[in-house]
């Protein structure tokens, strides 16, 4: 059963601008929103510098409230133009949008010196606005699909790496013993993980010729192991690209579902007709 769209024309138009990025106005809105997201995160970083915050307090105050008001209007507009507001309010990005806007209002209405530091810590939730950037990066959908499809292969790979660390750690404990810092097997496994990932803290190092030989082999294996997950995810990403997955610009105005094929006319979730 198809669901008719009886929304006013202005809601349909505003919906296309806010939720979709395949129109000139939609792209412009997304660009402005991205600039404000990055700018708000930069403000949070600069405010954490004591002397900068003290010198430019009022500039920070005005900029903060201008951005907060804009995001408040955006949040309310998203709720008004969608047919099922709950699908946005309780979605991941809906919760992020709300949490990143509330701290400014809480800091304004709740006074008292005892709460000052708590309010400042709460304001740091604005950093979560940066998470909304992925909403407008079409390639992120393909990357997410590639990671999901690679999950089983990567888990098997990590299990194999863990087995290698257990075996090598046990051998190093037997070879080096307490004299070389390999006091027990868990510490030896820790050294194997650090060495295999090419991190190399240097807090533990083999001193016997046989131990150094085994460490050298482990280092060489480490270079090869680093490339394996990249190859797995890269192959799956290539497959996701070949399937021509939509870049999530077409969002259903009824259920807020966004994962549609590039030429889809109807929502695969509720059957409602998508915007042209």
C-alpha positions in Angstrom: 0.0 0.0 0.0 1.5 3.3 -1.1 1.4 6.3 1.3 0.3 9.6 -0.2 2.4 12.6 0.7 -0.1 15.3 1.9 2.5 17.7 3.3 2.4 21.4 2.4 4.6 22.5 -0.5 6.9 24.5 1.8 7.6 21.4 3.9 8.4 19.3 0.8 10.8 22.0 -0.4 12.4 22.4 3.0 12.7 18.6 3.3 14.6 18.4 0.0 17.0 21.1 1.2 17.7 19.7 4.7 17.6 15.9 4.1 18.8 15.5 0.5 22.0 16.7 -1.3 21.1 16.1 -4.9 19.8 19.7 -5.5 21.7 23.0 -5.6 20.1 24.3 -2.5 20.6 21.0 -0.7 24.3 21.0 -1.5 24.6 24.6 -0.4 22.9 23.8 2.9 25.2 20.8 3.5 28.3 22.9 2.7 27.2 25.7 5.1 26.4 23.1 7.8 29.8 21.4 7.4 31.6 24.8 7.7 29.7 25.5 10.9 30.4 22.0 12.3 34.1 22.4 11.7 34.0 26.0 13.0 32.2 25.0 16.2 34.8 22.2 16.9 37.7 24.7 16.3 36.0 27.0 18.9 35.9 24.2 21.5 39.6 23.6 20.9 40.5 27.3 21.2 38.3 27.8 24.3 40.4 25.2 26.1 43.5 27.5 25.9 43.2 29.6 29.0 44.8 32.9 27.8 43.1 32.8 24.4 39.7 32.2 26.1 40.3 35.1 28.5 41.4 37.5 25.8 38.6 36.8 23.4 35.8 35.8 25.8 33.1 37.9 24.2 34.0 36.9 20.7 33.8 33.2 21.8 30.5 33.9 23.6 28.8 35.6 20.5 30.1 33.0 18.1 29.0 30.2 20.3 25.5 31.5 20.6 25.2 32.2 16.9 26.1 28.6 16.1 23.9 27.2 18.9 20.9 29.2 17.6 21.5 28.0 14.0 21.7 24.3 15.1 18.6 24.7 17.2 16.7 26.0 14.2 18.1 23.2 12.1 17.1 20.6 14.7 13.5 22.0 15.0 13.2 22.2 11.1 14.3 18.6 10.8 11.5 17.6 13.1 8.8 19.8 11.4 9.4 18.7 7.8 9.6 14.9 8.3 6.3 12.9 8.4 7.5 10.7 11.3 9.5 12.9 13.7 10.3 10.0 16.0 12.4 8.4 13.2 14.7 11.4 13.4 14.5 12.3 17.1 15.5 8.8 18.2 18.0 8.1 15.4 21.7 8.3 16.0 22.1 11.6 14.4 19.0 13.0 16.0 20.4 12.2 19.5 23.8 13.6 18.5 22.2 16.9 17.3 20.3 17.2 20.5 23.3 16.5 22.8 25.5 18.9 20.9 23.1 21.7 21.3 21.8 21.3 24.9 25.0 22.2 26.8 24.9 25.9 25.8 21.4 26.3 27.1 22.2 24.4 30.3 25.2 26.7 30.9 23.0 29.8 30.3 20.0 28.8 32.5 21.9 27.0 35.3 24.0 29.4 37.3 26.3 29.1 40.3 30.1 28.8 40.6 29.9 25.3 41.9 28.4 24.1 38.6 30.8 26.1 36.4 33.3 23.4 35.8 30.6 20.8 35.3 28.9 23.1 32.7 32.2 23.6 30.8 32.8 19.9 30.7 29.3 19.4 29.4 29.9 22.0 26.6 32.5 19.7 25.2 29.7 17.5 23.9 29.6 20.0 21.0 32.6 18.1 19.7 30.1 15.3 18.7 28.9 17.6 15.9 31.8 16.4 13.9 30.1 13.0 13.8 27.5 14.5 11.6 30.1 15.0 8.8 29.7 11.3 7.8 26.1 12.0 6.9 27.2 14.1 3.9 30.1 12.0 2.7 28.6 9.6 0.1 31.7 7.3 0.1 31.3 6.6 3.8 28.4 4.2 3.0 30.6 2.1 0.8 33.3 2.1 3.5 30.8 1.0 6.1 29.6 -1.8 3.8 33.2 -2.9 3.2 34.0 -3.0 6.9 30.8 -5.1 7.6 31.6 -7.5 4.8 35.2 -7.8 6.0 34.3 -8.5 9.6 34.5 -12.3 9.5 37.8 -12.3 7.6 39.4 -9.7 9.9 38.2 -11.6 13.0 39.8 -14.8 11.7 43.0 -12.8 10.9 43.1 -11.3 14.4 42.6 -14.7 15.9 45.6 -16.1 13.9 47.7 -13.1 15.0 46.8 -13.8 18.6 47.8 -17.4 18.3 51.2 -16.3 16.8 51.7 -13.9 19.8 50.9 -16.7 22.3 53.3 -19.2 20.7 56.1 -16.6 20.2 55.6 -15.2 23.7 55.9 -18.6 25.2 59.1 -19.3 23.3 60.6 -15.9 24.3 59.8 -16.7 28.0 61.6 -20.0 27.7 64.6 -18.5 25.8 65.1 -15.3 27.7 63.7 -16.0 31.1 63.7 -13.4 33.9 67.1 -12.1 33.1 65.9 -10.5 29.9 62.7 -9.0 31.4 60.5 -11.8 30.1 59.4 -12.7 33.6 56.2 -14.5 32.7 54.2 -15.5 29.6 51.7 -12.6 29.7 54.6 -10.1 29.7 56.2 -12.0 26.9 52.9 -11.9 24.9 52.7 -8.1 25.6 56.2 -7.8 24.1 55.1 -9.8 21.0 52.1 -7.6 20.4 54.2 -4.4 20.7 56.9 -5.8 18.4 54.4 -7.4 15.8 52.6 -4.1 15.4 56.0 -2.3 14.9 55.3 0.0 17.8 58.4 -1.0 19.8 58.3 0.7 23.2 61.7 -0.6 24.1 60.8 -1.4 27.7 61.6 -5.1 27.1 64.3 -6.4 24.7 65.9 -9.8 24.1 69.5 -10.2 25.0 70.4 -13.7 23.9 71.3 -14.5 20.2 68.4 -16.9 19.8 66.0 -14.4 21.3 67.2 -11.7 19.0 66.8 -14.0 16.0 63.2 -14.8 17.0 62.5 -11.1 17.5 64.0 -10.3 14.1 61.7 -12.9 12.4 58.7 -11.5 14.3 59.5 -7.9 13.1 59.6 -9.1 9.5 56.3 -10.9 9.9 54.9 -7.7 11.4 55.4 -5.7 8.2 53.4 -8.3 6.3 50.7 -8.6 8.8 50.0 -4.8 8.8 49.1 -5.0 5.0 46.6 -7.9 5.4 43.6 -6.0 6.9 44.2 -3.2 4.4 43.9 -5.7 1.5 40.8 -7.3 2.9 38.9 -4.0 3.4 40.2 -2.7 0.1 38.9 -5.7 -1.8 35.4 -5.4 -0.2 35.4 -1.6 -0.8 36.0 -2.3 -4.5 33.1 -4.7 -4.6 30.8 -2.2 -2.8 31.8 0.4 -5.5 30.9 -2.0 -8.3 27.4 -2.5 -6.9 26.6 1.2 -7.4 25.3 1.8 -3.9 23.5 5.1 -3.6 25.3 7.9 -1.7 22.4 8.4 0.7 21.1 11.6 -0.9 17.6 10.2 -1.5 15.9 10.0 1.9 12.3 8.7 2.3 10.1 11.6 3.5 7.9 9.2 5.5 10.2 6.8 7.3 13.6 8.6 7.0 15.2 5.6 5.4 18.2 6.6 3.3 19.8 3.5 1.9 18.3 3.4 -1.6 19.6 2.3 -5.0 20.7 5.2 -7.2 17.6 5.0 -9.5 15.0 3.9 -6.9 11.6 5.6 -7.2 10.0 4.1 -4.1 11.2 3.5 -0.6 12.2 -0.2 -0.1 11.2 0.1 3.6 7.7 1.6 3.5 6.8 1.8 -0.2 6.3 5.6 -0.2 7.3 7.5 -3.4 10.7 9.2 -3.1 11.2 12.8 -4.1 12.1 13.4 -7.7 
